[in-house]
Amino acid sequence: MKNWLVPTSVKALRGFLGLTGYYRKFIKGYGTISKPLTSLLKKDAFNWNLEAETTFNHLKEVMTRALVLALPNFSKLFIVETDACGKRIGAVLMQEGRPIAYLSKTLAAKNMGLSTYEKKFLALLLAVTKWKHYLQGNHFVIRTDQKSLKHILDQRIDSILQQKWITKLLGLSYEVQYKKGNENRAADALSRVEHNRGESQTNAITTQIPLWLQDVQDSYEGNTLFQTIVQAKTLYNLAFPDYSYEASILRRKRRMCVGSHGGIREKIIKSMHDSALGGHSGINGTYQRVKPLFYWPTLEGDVNTWVKECEVCQRSKHENIPYLGLLQPLPIPDQAWYCISMDFIEGLPPSEGKDSILVIVDRLAKYSHFLPLKHPYTASSIAKTFFDNIYKLHGFPVSIVTDRDRVFTSRFWKELFSMAGVSLDMSSAYHAQTDGQTERVNQCLENYLRCMCLQKPKKWAQWLTLAEFWFNTNFHKGLKTTPVSGLVWVLEKIGIVAYKLALPPGSKIHPVFHVSLLKKKIGSMYFPSISLPDFEDEVFKVYPSAILARRLIPRNNVGVPQVLIQWSHGSPDQATWEDYKDMAAKFPGFNPWEQGSKKGGRDIASTSRNAILKGKCEIERGDLGRQIKGRIELGKQLRDFERNAAVSRKSGNEVAIIS
């Protein structure tokens, strides 16, 4: 209050009178004292003179007398009113409406950019911290014109500042109340008071320079070639037009020149090869990562030597030697994700509940997806994984190249993709080279995980996402680019990071796009139309292919013969028991109805009678005639069944019964 500067405008004067008028009931003759100042608030009447100066100083003195400022009474409720405005914060500590202490403070430069909510929160925090010796141990009330602070303890903590500040209020008993801004006049005036007018604040401007740039500058020492170019560029800037020299760094066509002194070259190659983003790539892959950024005359040879001598690569990677015989390549697809290949990597140590990886590769762009799995998996679970991760991004392919894994040969898998019009191309038996592309990707992925998880192999699941990023951004010699660079026609490059595209005539969007929204198109602009095939009566047509076993079961006191049917496109594990008569009537053209089975081990002629009796085919004891008739029917069925079994034994088949 004593340091309050002389108001220079009506607005500043109104703020001062607003604060003093808030406590006018504690100042005897306040209206008389402040009249010279209140008269200056009239329109076009602001004229600061000696009388106004005297009144202003007298009113400041009155406001700081003991008759206005009350002594704290710790048996009564403390009230803290806070506010923040622009560059300052203000607060008043009161009891029963009388002020005990004032707080007015300029915000630090680092806090100038805070939001209104954060500034109000900071004012509340600073006031409570300053008067904590009054407030601690008793319940007190905080009043603010920021309504959201009323629920400060129930809000979700979204920022680091909230997390840091809220801890300073722990252990205190308080209640935050909302008070309108026009009623919170004391704190509002203190937050708008001007101090140290005319003083300017100079902030130091700093620039961060990476330490390794100094190593690059020092590397030119003793390098005759680079020192000669630097001296020539210093004397005559047009010398060596392919080079530029700025900020003590020599560049050749925007590539930073690196000398041989200090081992900086080895550090660069190591960071591009041994790191997680380098992924222990091969010679060409590592060279293509270093080449766009750095230059020195022996760059390619140094990369070659480093990769060949890498101990991790020597321990982890396979040796590739020419394969004997001639391989027939698969047809090259016309567009990306037109044809894909799939394979599994199994037997991995458990990591985050997963122990296998499904590898899916686009045969044109070589773009790959690596999906973790848990063994055992089924055809339905793999299909769901395919739909959740591949179909939603790329749609259905036209063909899928796989090996003869049980998942890919299952009836479910075949019928699912046949309905979608997808051709399933499987490799021949014991010839993994048919799907050699995926096998090669598997090898690259295994090498990456082996290099990254050499010390902690059970952490491979944490590296899988980085592995996919590494593979798809790595330079492929066959593509002469990276898989992620693929898919649109470009008419013109606009500026540095924008391209103009050839859009259809009916498009109503601007044809210039930022480079982050584009991918390079590979192949022709052909989009296959995949339609579902027709099927009869909206059901799948399946047929019996073999009878694996027979049995006799009791049903309503009658022995009913059944057969174990293996269905078309199904495995023996998917066989089902069906009634003999129903199957013979439904499929009259099926020949092997009289065949036997090797499933089981007992002869039906010697065990069928016991099977009927033990199957609880008992005759009711009530009616003698019904009992005799039932025994006759059972005898007939038993003789017919044994006759069929005898015929089957003569044909060389073994008949078994499974109970």
C-alpha positions as CSV (number, residue, x, y, z in Angstrom):
1,M,0.0,0.0,0.0
2,K,2.8,2.4,0.9
3,N,4.5,1.7,-2.5
4,W,1.4,2.4,-4.5
5,L,2.4,4.6,-7.4
6,V,0.6,7.8,-8.3
7,P,-2.4,7.1,-10.6
8,T,-1.9,8.5,-14.1
9,S,-5.4,7.7,-15.5
10,V,-9.0,7.4,-14.4
11,K,-8.8,3.6,-14.6
12,A,-5.7,3.5,-12.2
13,L,-7.4,6.0,-9.8
14,R,-10.6,4.0,-9.8
15,G,-8.7,0.8,-8.8
16,F,-7.1,2.6,-5.9
17,L,-10.4,4.0,-4.7
18,G,-12.0,0.6,-5.1
19,L,-9.5,-0.9,-2.7
20,T,-9.7,1.9,-0.1
21,G,-13.5,2.1,-0.4
22,Y,-13.8,-1.6,0.3
23,Y,-12.7,-0.8,3.9
24,R,-14.3,2.6,4.3
25,K,-16.3,1.5,7.3
26,F,-13.0,1.1,9.2
27,I,-11.8,4.6,8.2
28,K,-13.4,7.6,10.0
29,G,-14.4,10.3,7.6
30,Y,-13.5,8.3,4.5
31,G,-15.9,10.3,2.3
32,T,-14.4,13.6,3.3
33,I,-10.8,12.4,2.9
34,S,-11.3,10.9,-0.5
35,K,-13.5,13.6,-2.0
36,P,-10.7,15.4,-3.9
37,L,-9.9,12.1,-5.6
38,T,-13.5,11.0,-6.3
39,S,-14.1,14.3,-8.0
40,L,-11.4,13.4,-10.6
41,L,-13.5,10.4,-11.7
42,K,-15.9,12.7,-13.5
43,K,-15.9,13.0,-17.3
44,D,-12.9,15.0,-18.5
45,A,-12.1,16.1,-14.9
46,F,-8.9,14.1,-14.4
47,N,-6.3,16.7,-13.5
48,W,-3.7,15.6,-11.0
49,N,-2.7,18.5,-8.8
50,L,-1.1,19.2,-5.4
51,E,-4.4,18.6,-3.6
52,A,-4.9,15.3,-5.2
53,E,-1.3,14.3,-4.4
54,T,-1.8,15.2,-0.7
55,T,-5.1,13.3,-0.5
56,F,-3.6,10.3,-2.1
57,N,-0.6,10.1,0.3
58,H,-2.9,10.7,3.3
59,L,-5.3,8.0,2.3
60,K,-2.4,5.5,1.9
61,E,-1.2,6.4,5.4
62,V,-4.7,5.9,6.9
63,M,-5.1,2.5,5.2
64,T,-1.9,1.2,6.9
65,R,-2.8,2.4,10.4
66,A,-3.6,-0.1,13.2
67,L,-7.1,1.2,13.3
68,V,-7.7,-0.4,9.9
69,L,-5.4,-3.4,10.0
70,A,-6.8,-5.9,12.6
71,L,-4.7,-8.2,14.7
72,P,-5.3,-11.9,14.0
73,N,-7.6,-13.9,16.4
74,F,-6.8,-17.6,16.0
75,S,-10.2,-18.5,17.5
76,K,-12.0,-16.9,14.6
77,L,-12.3,-17.9,10.9
78,F,-9.6,-16.6,8.5
79,I,-10.7,-15.6,5.0
80,V,-8.2,-15.3,2.1
81,E,-9.4,-13.4,-1.0
82,T,-7.3,-13.7,-4.1
83,D,-7.2,-12.5,-7.7
84,A,-4.9,-12.3,-10.7
85,C,-4.9,-9.9,-13.6
86,G,-2.4,-9.7,-16.5
87,K,1.0,-9.4,-14.9
88,R,0.2,-9.2,-11.2
89,I,-1.6,-11.1,-8.5
90,G,-3.2,-9.7,-5.3
91,A,-4.6,-11.1,-2.1
92,V,-6.1,-10.0,1.3
93,L,-6.1,-11.9,4.6
94,M,-9.2,-11.0,6.6
95,Q,-11.2,-11.8,9.7
96,E,-14.8,-10.6,10.1
97,G,-14.4,-8.2,7.1
98,R,-11.3,-6.4,8.5
99,P,-8.0,-6.8,6.7
100,I,-5.0,-8.3,8.5
101,A,-2.4,-8.3,5.7
102,Y,-2.1,-7.4,2.0
103,L,-0.3,-9.2,-0.9
104,S,0.5,-7.7,-4.2
105,K,3.2,-9.2,-6.4
106,T,4.4,-9.0,-10.1
107,L,4.4,-12.3,-11.9
108,A,7.8,-13.7,-12.9
109,A,8.6,-13.7,-16.6
110,K,8.2,-17.5,-16.8
111,N,4.6,-17.2,-15.4
112,M,3.5,-14.5,-17.9
113,G,2.3,-17.0,-20.4
114,L,0.1,-19.0,-18.0
115,S,-3.6,-19.3,-18.7
116,T,-6.1,-17.3,-16.6
117,Y,-7.0,-20.5,-14.7
118,E,-3.3,-21.1,-13.8
119,K,-2.7,-17.5,-12.8
120,K,-5.7,-17.6,-10.5
121,F,-4.5,-20.9,-9.1
122,L,-1.0,-19.4,-8.6
123,A,-2.4,-16.4,-6.7
124,L,-4.3,-18.7,-4.4
125,L,-1.2,-20.8,-3.8
126,L,1.2,-17.9,-3.1
127,A,-1.3,-16.3,-0.7
128,V,-1.8,-19.5,1.3
129,T,2.0,-20.1,1.3
130,K,2.8,-16.5,2.5
131,W,0.2,-16.7,5.4
132,K,0.6,-20.4,6.2
133,H,1.7,-19.5,9.7
134,Y,-1.8,-18.0,10.3
135,L,-3.8,-20.7,8.5
136,Q,-2.1,-23.9,9.5
137,G,-3.9,-25.8,12.2
138,N,-7.3,-24.1,11.7
139,H,-10.0,-24.3,9.0
140,F,-10.1,-21.3,6.7
141,V,-11.9,-20.1,3.6
142,I,-10.4,-19.1,0.2
143,R,-12.5,-16.8,-2.0
144,T,-11.7,-16.4,-5.7
145,D,-13.5,-15.2,-8.9
146,Q,-12.4,-18.3,-10.8
147,K,-15.4,-20.6,-10.4
148,S,-13.6,-23.8,-11.5
149,L,-11.2,-23.5,-8.6
150,K,-14.1,-24.3,-6.3
151,H,-13.8,-27.9,-7.3
152,I,-10.0,-28.0,-7.2
153,L,-9.8,-31.2,-5.3
154,D,-12.2,-33.0,-7.6
155,Q,-10.6,-32.0,-10.9
156,R,-8.5,-34.3,-13.0
157,I,-4.8,-33.3,-12.9
158,D,-3.8,-32.7,-16.5
159,S,-0.6,-30.6,-16.2
160,I,2.7,-30.8,-14.4
161,L,2.0,-27.4,-12.7
162,Q,-1.2,-28.7,-11.2
163,Q,0.5,-31.8,-10.0
164,K,3.3,-29.7,-8.4
165,W,1.0,-27.0,-6.9
166,I,-1.7,-29.2,-5.5
167,T,0.8,-31.0,-3.2
168,K,1.5,-27.6,-1.4
169,L,-2.1,-27.5,-0.2
170,L,-2.0,-31.0,1.3
171,G,-2.4,-31.1,5.1
172,L,-4.5,-27.8,5.2
173,S,-8.1,-27.6,6.2
174,Y,-9.8,-25.2,3.8
175,E,-12.8,-24.5,1.6
176,V,-12.7,-22.7,-1.7
177,Q,-15.7,-20.4,-2.4
178,Y,-16.6,-18.5,-5.5
179,K,-17.0,-14.7,-5.3
180,K,-17.9,-12.6,-8.3
181,G,-15.2,-10.3,-9.6
182,N,-17.1,-7.1,-9.0
183,E,-17.5,-8.1,-5.4
184,N,-13.9,-9.1,-4.9
185,R,-12.7,-5.5,-5.1
186,A,-9.8,-5.6,-2.7
187,A,-7.9,-8.5,-4.2
188,D,-8.8,-7.3,-7.7
189,A,-7.3,-3.8,-7.0
190,L,-4.2,-5.3,-5.6
191,S,-3.7,-7.5,-8.7
192,R,-3.9,-4.4,-10.9
193,V,-1.6,-2.1,-9.0
194,E,1.4,-0.8,-10.8
195,H,4.9,-1.0,-9.3
196,N,8.3,0.1,-10.6
197,R,6.9,1.9,-13.6
198,G,9.5,2.7,-16.1
199,E,11.7,-0.2,-15.3
200,S,12.4,-2.5,-18.2
201,Q,13.3,-6.2,-18.0
202,T,15.9,-7.7,-20.3
203,N,15.7,-11.4,-20.9
204,A,18.8,-13.3,-22.0
205,I,18.5,-14.9,-25.4
206,T,20.2,-18.2,-25.5
207,T,20.7,-20.7,-28.3
208,Q,21.4,-24.3,-27.7
209,I,24.2,-25.8,-29.9
210,P,24.7,-29.5,-29.9
211,L,28.0,-30.5,-28.4
212,W,28.8,-32.9,-31.3
213,L,28.9,-29.9,-33.7
214,Q,32.0,-28.8,-31.8
215,D,33.5,-32.2,-32.4
216,V,32.7,-31.8,-36.2
217,Q,34.6,-28.5,-36.2
218,D,37.6,-30.0,-34.4
219,S,37.6,-33.0,-36.8
220,Y,38.9,-30.7,-39.6
221,E,42.3,-30.5,-37.8
222,G,44.9,-32.3,-39.8
223,N,42.6,-32.9,-42.8
224,T,44.4,-31.4,-45.8
225,L,41.3,-31.6,-48.1
226,F,38.8,-29.9,-45.9
227,Q,41.3,-27.3,-44.5
228,T,42.2,-26.3,-48.1
229,I,38.5,-25.9,-49.0
230,V,37.8,-23.9,-45.8
231,Q,40.7,-21.5,-46.5
232,A,39.6,-21.0,-50.1
233,K,35.9,-20.3,-49.1
234,T,37.1,-17.9,-46.4
235,L,39.1,-15.8,-49.0
236,Y,36.7,-16.2,-51.9
237,N,33.2,-17.5,-51.3
238,L,32.6,-18.6,-54.9
239,A,35.5,-21.1,-54.8
240,F,34.5,-24.8,-54.7
241,P,30.8,-24.1,-55.6
242,D,29.7,-27.6,-54.4
243,Y,30.8,-26.5,-50.8
244,S,29.5,-24.0,-48.4
245,Y,31.0,-22.8,-45.1
246,E,28.8,-21.3,-42.4
247,A,29.0,-21.2,-38.6
248,S,32.4,-23.0,-38.8
249,I,30.8,-26.0,-40.5
250,L,31.8,-27.1,-44.0
251,R,29.0,-28.7,-46.1
252,R,29.0,-30.4,-49.5
253,K,25.6,-30.1,-51.2
254,R,24.0,-29.6,-47.8
255,R,25.7,-32.7,-46.4
256,M,27.9,-32.0,-43.4
257,C,31.6,-32.7,-44.0
258,V,33.2,-34.7,-41.3
259,G,37.0,-34.9,-40.8
260,S,39.0,-37.8,-39.5
261,H,40.3,-36.2,-36.3
262,G,38.6,-37.1,-32.9
263,G,36.8,-40.3,-34.0
264,I,33.6,-38.4,-34.9
265,R,33.2,-40.6,-38.0
266,E,33.0,-43.8,-36.0
267,K,30.5,-42.2,-33.6
268,I,28.2,-41.3,-36.6
269,I,28.3,-44.7,-38.1
270,K,27.7,-46.3,-34.7
271,S,24.6,-44.2,-34.1
272,M,23.3,-45.0,-37.6
273,H,24.0,-48.8,-37.3
274,D,23.9,-49.9,-33.6
275,S,21.0,-47.8,-32.4
276,A,17.4,-48.9,-32.2
277,L,16.5,-46.9,-35.4
278,G,19.6,-48.3,-37.2
279,G,18.6,-51.8,-36.2
280,H,22.0,-53.3,-37.1
281,S,21.1,-52.9,-40.8
282,G,23.3,-54.3,-43.5
283,I,26.1,-52.4,-45.3
284,N,23.8,-50.8,-47.9
285,G,21.1,-50.0,-45.4
286,T,23.5,-48.3,-43.0
287,Y,25.2,-46.4,-45.9
288,Q,21.9,-45.1,-47.1
289,R,21.1,-43.7,-43.6
290,V,24.5,-41.9,-43.3
291,K,24.8,-40.7,-46.9
292,P,22.0,-38.0,-47.0
293,L,23.4,-36.3,-43.8
294,F,27.2,-36.6,-43.8
295,Y,30.1,-36.7,-46.3
296,W,33.7,-37.7,-46.2
297,P,35.7,-39.3,-49.1
298,T,35.9,-42.8,-47.6
299,L,32.3,-42.9,-46.3
300,E,31.2,-46.1,-48.1
301,G,34.4,-48.0,-47.3
302,D,34.2,-47.0,-43.6
303,V,30.6,-48.2,-43.4
304,N,31.5,-51.4,-45.1
305,T,34.3,-52.1,-42.6
306,W,32.2,-51.1,-39.6
307,V,29.3,-53.4,-40.5
308,K,31.5,-56.3,-41.3
309,E,33.4,-56.0,-38.0
310,C,30.2,-55.5,-35.9
311,E,30.4,-58.2,-33.2
312,V,26.6,-58.2,-32.6
313,C,25.9,-58.7,-36.3
314,Q,28.4,-61.5,-36.5
315,R,26.8,-63.3,-33.5
316,S,23.2,-62.7,-34.5
317,K,22.8,-62.8,-38.3
318,H,22.8,-65.7,-40.7
319,E,25.3,-66.1,-43.5
320,N,23.6,-65.8,-47.0
321,I,25.2,-68.1,-49.6
322,P,24.0,-68.8,-53.2
323,Y,21.2,-71.4,-53.2
324,L,21.7,-74.4,-55.4
325,G,19.3,-74.9,-58.3
326,L,17.1,-72.4,-60.2
327,L,14.2,-70.7,-58.5
328,Q,11.1,-69.6,-60.4
329,P,10.0,-66.1,-59.2
330,L,6.3,-65.4,-58.5
331,P,4.5,-62.9,-60.7
332,I,5.1,-59.3,-59.7
333,P,1.8,-57.6,-58.5
334,D,0.5,-54.6,-60.3
335,Q,-0.2,-52.5,-57.1
336,A,0.5,-52.4,-53.4
337,W,-1.4,-54.8,-51.2
338,Y,-2.7,-56.6,-54.3
339,C,-0.8,-59.7,-53.3
340,I,0.5,-60.5,-49.8
341,S,2.4,-63.2,-48.1
342,M,2.0,-64.5,-44.5
343,D,4.1,-66.6,-42.1
344,F,4.6,-67.3,-38.4
345,I,7.6,-66.9,-36.1
346,E,7.2,-69.3,-33.3
347,G,9.1,-70.6,-30.3
348,L,10.0,-67.2,-28.9
349,P,10.4,-66.7,-25.2
350,P,7.2,-65.5,-23.5
351,S,7.0,-61.7,-23.5
352,E,4.0,-59.8,-22.2
353,G,1.9,-62.9,-22.6
354,K,3.0,-63.4,-26.3
355,D,5.3,-66.1,-27.8
356,S,4.7,-65.9,-31.5
357,I,4.6,-63.3,-34.3
358,L,2.4,-63.2,-37.4
359,V,4.4,-61.6,-40.3
360,I,2.4,-60.1,-43.2
361,V,4.3,-58.6,-46.2
362,D,3.1,-56.8,-49.3
363,R,4.8,-58.5,-52.2
364,L,5.2,-55.3,-54.2
365,A,6.2,-52.5,-51.8
366,K,7.7,-54.9,-49.2
367,Y,5.7,-53.0,-46.5
368,S,5.3,-55.3,-43.5
369,H,3.3,-55.7,-40.4
370,F,4.4,-57.7,-37.3
371,L,1.6,-58.8,-35.0
372,P,2.3,-60.6,-31.7
373,L,0.3,-63.8,-30.9
374,K,-0.2,-66.2,-28.1
375,H,0.2,-69.9,-28.8
376,P,-1.9,-72.0,-29.3
377,Y,-3.8,-70.0,-31.9
378,T,-6.6,-71.1,-34.3
379,A,-7.8,-70.2,-37.8
380,S,-10.6,-68.1,-36.3
381,S,-8.2,-66.1,-34.0
382,I,-5.8,-65.5,-36.9
383,A,-8.6,-64.4,-39.1
384,K,-9.8,-61.9,-36.4
385,T,-6.2,-60.6,-36.1
386,F,-6.1,-60.2,-39.9
387,F,-9.4,-58.2,-40.0
388,D,-8.5,-56.0,-37.0
389,N,-5.0,-55.1,-38.2
390,I,-4.7,-55.6,-42.0
391,Y,-8.2,-55.5,-43.6
392,K,-9.1,-52.2,-41.9
393,L,-5.9,-50.6,-43.4
394,H,-5.6,-52.2,-46.8
395,G,-8.8,-54.2,-47.6
396,F,-8.9,-57.7,-49.0
397,P,-5.9,-58.8,-51.2
398,V,-6.4,-60.8,-54.4
399,S,-4.0,-63.5,-53.4
400,I,-2.2,-64.7,-50.3
401,V,1.0,-66.7,-50.4
402,T,1.5,-69.0,-47.4
403,D,3.1,-72.2,-46.4
404,R,1.1,-75.3,-45.5
405,D,0.6,-74.4,-41.8
406,R,-2.4,-76.1,-40.2
407,V,-4.1,-72.7,-39.9
408,F,-3.9,-72.0,-43.6
409,T,-5.0,-75.5,-44.6
410,S,-8.1,-75.5,-42.3
411,R,-11.6,-75.6,-43.7
412,F,-12.5,-72.4,-41.9
413,W,-9.6,-70.5,-43.5
414,K,-10.3,-71.8,-47.0
415,E,-14.0,-71.1,-47.0
416,L,-13.6,-67.7,-45.4
417,F,-11.3,-66.3,-48.1
418,S,-13.0,-68.2,-50.9
419,M,-16.2,-66.3,-50.1
420,A,-14.1,-63.0,-50.4
421,G,-12.7,-64.1,-53.8
422,V,-9.2,-64.3,-52.4
423,S,-6.8,-66.9,-54.0
424,L,-4.9,-68.9,-51.5
425,D,-1.5,-69.8,-53.0
426,M,0.3,-72.4,-50.8
427,S,3.8,-73.6,-51.1
428,S,4.6,-77.1,-52.2
429,A,5.5,-79.6,-49.4
430,Y,8.9,-79.0,-47.7
431,H,9.7,-76.1,-50.0
432,A,9.8,-72.9,-48.0
433,Q,11.4,-71.0,-50.9
434,T,8.0,-70.5,-52.4
435,D,7.3,-68.0,-49.7
436,G,10.9,-66.9,-49.6
437,Q,10.1,-63.2,-49.3
438,T,8.3,-63.7,-46.0
439,E,11.0,-66.0,-44.8
440,R,13.6,-63.3,-45.5
441,V,11.5,-60.7,-43.6
442,N,11.3,-63.2,-40.7
443,Q,15.1,-63.4,-40.8
444,C,15.5,-59.6,-40.7
445,L,13.0,-59.4,-37.9
446,E,14.7,-62.1,-35.9
447,N,18.1,-60.5,-36.5
448,Y,16.7,-57.1,-35.2
449,L,15.1,-58.6,-32.1
450,R,18.2,-60.7,-31.4
451,C,20.4,-57.6,-31.6
452,M,18.1,-55.4,-29.6
453,C,17.3,-58.1,-27.0
454,L,20.6,-59.8,-26.7
455,Q,20.8,-59.4,-23.0
456,K,17.0,-59.5,-22.2
457,P,15.4,-61.8,-24.7
458,K,12.0,-61.8,-22.9
459,K,11.6,-58.1,-23.7
460,W,11.2,-58.7,-27.5
461,A,7.5,-57.6,-27.4
462,Q,8.5,-54.1,-26.4
463,W,10.7,-53.8,-29.5
464,L,8.1,-55.1,-32.0
465,T,6.7,-51.7,-32.9
466,L,10.1,-50.2,-33.3
467,A,11.1,-53.2,-35.4
468,E,8.2,-52.6,-37.8
469,F,9.1,-48.9,-38.1
470,W,12.8,-49.8,-38.7
471,F,12.0,-52.3,-41.4
472,N,9.5,-50.1,-43.3
473,T,11.9,-47.1,-43.2
474,N,15.0,-49.1,-44.1
475,F,16.5,-48.8,-47.6
476,H,15.7,-51.9,-49.8
477,K,18.1,-52.5,-52.6
478,G,15.5,-54.2,-54.7
479,L,13.1,-51.3,-54.4
480,K,15.9,-48.7,-54.5
481,T,13.8,-46.9,-51.8
482,T,12.0,-47.6,-48.5
483,P,8.7,-49.6,-48.3
484,V,7.0,-46.6,-46.6
485,S,7.7,-44.5,-49.7
486,G,4.9,-45.4,-52.0
487,L,1.4,-44.6,-53.6
488,V,0.2,-41.0,-55.7
489,W,0.7,-39.1,-59.0
490,V,2.6,-35.8,-58.5
491,L,2.3,-33.0,-61.1
492,E,4.5,-30.4,-59.5
493,K,6.5,-29.6,-56.4
494,I,5.2,-26.5,-54.7
495,G,7.8,-24.9,-52.4
496,I,9.8,-27.3,-50.1
497,V,7.1,-29.4,-48.4
498,A,4.1,-29.3,-50.7
499,Y,3.1,-31.1,-53.9
500,K,0.4,-30.6,-56.5
501,L,-1.5,-33.8,-57.4
502,A,-3.6,-34.9,-60.4
503,L,-7.0,-35.3,-58.9
504,P,-10.2,-36.5,-60.7
505,P,-12.1,-33.7,-62.6
506,G,-15.0,-33.9,-60.1
507,S,-12.9,-33.3,-57.0
508,K,-13.8,-30.2,-55.1
509,I,-10.7,-30.0,-53.0
510,H,-7.5,-28.1,-53.4
511,P,-4.9,-30.2,-55.3
512,V,-1.9,-29.0,-53.3
513,F,-1.1,-31.2,-50.3
514,H,1.6,-31.2,-47.6
515,V,4.2,-33.9,-47.9
516,S,3.1,-35.5,-44.6
517,L,-0.2,-36.4,-46.2
518,L,1.2,-38.2,-49.3
519,K,2.7,-41.5,-50.2
520,K,4.3,-42.6,-53.4
521,K,2.1,-44.7,-55.7
522,I,3.6,-47.9,-57.1
523,G,2.0,-49.7,-60.1
524,S,-1.0,-49.0,-62.3
525,M,-4.2,-47.3,-61.1
526,Y,-6.3,-50.5,-61.1
527,F,-8.6,-51.3,-58.2
528,P,-10.0,-54.9,-58.3
529,S,-13.6,-55.4,-57.6
530,I,-13.9,-58.3,-55.2
531,S,-17.4,-59.8,-54.9
532,L,-18.7,-62.8,-52.9
533,P,-19.4,-66.0,-54.8
534,D,-23.0,-67.4,-55.1
535,F,-24.0,-70.3,-52.9
536,E,-27.1,-72.5,-52.9
537,D,-29.9,-71.7,-50.4
538,E,-27.6,-69.4,-48.4
539,V,-25.8,-72.4,-46.9
540,F,-22.4,-73.9,-47.4
541,K,-22.4,-77.2,-49.4
542,V,-20.4,-79.8,-47.6
543,Y,-20.2,-83.6,-48.3
544,P,-19.0,-86.6,-46.4
545,S,-15.5,-87.8,-47.5
546,A,-14.9,-90.8,-45.2
547,I,-16.3,-92.9,-42.4
548,L,-13.9,-93.1,-39.6
549,A,-15.8,-95.3,-37.1
550,R,-19.2,-96.9,-36.3
551,R,-21.1,-97.3,-33.0
552,L,-24.5,-98.4,-31.7
553,I,-26.3,-96.1,-29.1
554,P,-29.5,-96.6,-27.2
555,R,-32.4,-94.3,-28.0
556,N,-35.9,-94.8,-26.7
557,N,-35.1,-98.5,-25.8
558,V,-33.9,-99.0,-29.4
559,G,-30.3,-99.4,-30.6
560,V,-29.5,-96.8,-33.2
561,P,-26.4,-97.2,-35.4
562,Q,-24.2,-94.2,-36.0
563,V,-21.2,-93.4,-38.1
564,L,-18.3,-91.0,-37.5
565,I,-18.2,-88.7,-40.6
566,Q,-15.2,-86.8,-41.9
567,W,-16.5,-83.9,-44.0
568,S,-15.1,-82.4,-47.1
569,H,-12.4,-79.7,-46.5
570,G,-12.3,-80.9,-42.9
571,S,-9.7,-82.7,-40.8
572,P,-10.3,-86.0,-38.8
573,D,-10.4,-83.9,-35.6
574,Q,-13.5,-82.1,-37.0
575,A,-15.5,-85.3,-37.7
576,T,-19.0,-85.7,-36.2
577,W,-21.2,-88.6,-35.2
578,E,-24.3,-88.9,-37.4
579,D,-27.2,-91.4,-37.6
580,Y,-26.6,-94.0,-40.3
581,K,-30.1,-93.9,-41.8
582,D,-30.2,-90.1,-42.1
583,M,-26.8,-90.0,-43.8
584,A,-27.6,-92.8,-46.2
585,A,-30.9,-91.0,-47.2
586,K,-29.3,-87.6,-47.5
587,F,-26.3,-88.7,-49.5
588,P,-27.4,-91.8,-51.5
589,G,-24.5,-91.5,-53.9
590,F,-21.8,-91.8,-51.3
591,N,-20.1,-95.2,-51.7
592,P,-18.0,-96.0,-48.6
593,W,-21.1,-96.7,-46.4
594,E,-19.8,-100.2,-45.8
595,Q,-16.3,-99.3,-44.9
596,G,-14.7,-99.8,-41.5
597,S,-12.3,-97.9,-39.4
598,K,-9.1,-98.3,-37.6
599,K,-10.2,-95.9,-34.9
600,G,-10.8,-97.7,-31.7
601,G,-9.6,-101.3,-31.4
602,R,-12.5,-103.7,-30.6
603,D,-14.5,-105.9,-33.0
604,I,-18.1,-104.8,-33.3
605,A,-19.4,-108.4,-33.7
606,S,-18.1,-109.4,-30.2
607,T,-19.0,-106.2,-28.4
608,S,-22.2,-104.8,-29.9
609,R,-24.5,-106.9,-27.8
610,N,-22.8,-105.8,-24.6
611,A,-22.9,-102.2,-25.8
612,I,-26.6,-102.4,-26.2
613,L,-27.2,-103.9,-22.8
614,K,-24.7,-101.6,-21.0
615,G,-26.2,-98.6,-22.8
616,K,-29.3,-98.8,-20.6
617,C,-31.6,-100.2,-23.3
618,E,-33.7,-101.8,-20.6
619,I,-37.2,-103.1,-21.2
620,E,-40.0,-101.8,-19.0
621,R,-41.3,-104.4,-16.5
622,G,-45.0,-103.5,-16.8
623,D,-46.4,-105.3,-19.8
624,L,-45.2,-108.8,-20.8
625,G,-46.3,-108.4,-24.4
626,R,-44.4,-105.1,-24.8
627,Q,-41.3,-106.7,-23.3
628,I,-41.4,-109.7,-25.8
629,K,-42.0,-107.3,-28.7
630,G,-39.1,-105.1,-27.7
631,R,-36.8,-108.1,-27.4
632,I,-37.7,-109.3,-30.9
633,E,-37.0,-105.8,-32.3
634,L,-33.6,-105.6,-30.5
635,G,-32.7,-109.1,-31.8
636,K,-33.5,-108.1,-35.4
637,Q,-31.4,-104.9,-35.2
638,L,-28.5,-106.8,-33.6
639,R,-28.5,-109.4,-36.3
640,D,-28.6,-106.8,-39.1
641,F,-25.7,-104.9,-37.6
642,E,-23.6,-108.0,-37.0
643,R,-24.2,-109.1,-40.6
644,N,-22.9,-105.7,-41.9
645,A,-19.9,-106.0,-39.6
646,A,-19.1,-109.5,-41.0
647,V,-19.2,-108.2,-44.6
648,S,-16.8,-105.3,-43.6
649,R,-14.3,-107.8,-42.1
650,K,-14.3,-109.9,-45.2
651,S,-13.4,-106.8,-47.3
652,G,-10.3,-106.4,-45.2
653,N,-11.4,-103.5,-43.0
654,E,-11.2,-103.4,-39.3
655,V,-14.4,-102.4,-37.5
656,A,-14.2,-100.7,-34.2
657,I,-16.7,-99.3,-31.7
658,I,-16.2,-96.2,-29.6
659,S,-18.2,-95.8,-26.5
